[in-house]
């Protein structure tokens, strides 16, 4: 048997070593957690995470329908961080009151802690938790879209109005404001079912066009759609009220002819034993110059109580300049709801 020459063996061994090194260098791990960053690529954002990019203000998610009622979430954000979460709608009546009272505060806290929609359902409140998370995700999606729009133009806002209840169903309006003008208006909720489908289909597009053309909530009601038009205008005004003063949307908000020191602020609806109370105030130079109730108890004896107490509460709010006003005798519930909603409006002005 012929033996290999020592020099030949050394050459072959060296070649094999070089080949092995080249092969190892050519192989890249399939899942290197730092590879995307090393290559200069940002890792993808996790789903349901609060958007970064300086989103500020309130963002309201779409109402999510559940077996026991609607759930709707509003987020308050500062520089892309969730500072507050609240349910502006939640199931109520009977046992739902107890479930809502125990679960919603926990869900609100979980959102702020998680800074996104990745939160656990509350035990015993499965449907409420599911609806909450759905509306929450919708709010986050809107905030993300708003952040993207702000990166392209620092003067673009998407504002969603409060839900306006009508005889035939809720109406809720969302507007896009750019350069102080309404560039888009849409109804994210409108009456539906039966004849309401036809009325909504014919009236809402016309109301959307009118809002863009007018640049504010002073639009004419569509003939044959009185209730839908009234709800649309109410929610539209509520959306425009959310535009910060001096933020490039004073023309659309219709607050003070462009003066940055004038704000129109609508408080949250306060539920009372006899119906909701919601207050809108005009603040100029840090003072309340006008107060009005956009919602108040009605029907039966409530009509008389509302008509006698609300004007006095309005005057008291302007005179006091804050929510520390006396209740009107004989209108305890209305007064309490008024003060609660008034304080909520003033909180939006930082006062």
Secondary structure, DSSP 8 states (H G I E B T S, - for coil): -----HHHHHHHHHHHHHHHHHHHHH---TT-TTHHHHTT------TTB---S---EEEE---EEETTEEEEEEEEEETTEEEEEEEEE---STHHHHHHHHHHHHHHHHHHHHTBS-----TT-HHHHHHHHHHHHHHHHHHHHHHHHHHH-TTEEEEE---EEETTEEEEEEEEEETTEEEEEEEEE---STHHHHHHHHHHHHHHHHHHHHSSS-----TT-HHHHHHHHHHHHHHHHTS-TTSS-HHHHTSSTT-TTEEEEE---EEETTEEEEEEEEEETTEEEEEEEEE---STHHHHHHHHHHHHHHHHHHHHSSS-----TT-HHHHHHHHHHHHHHHHHTT-
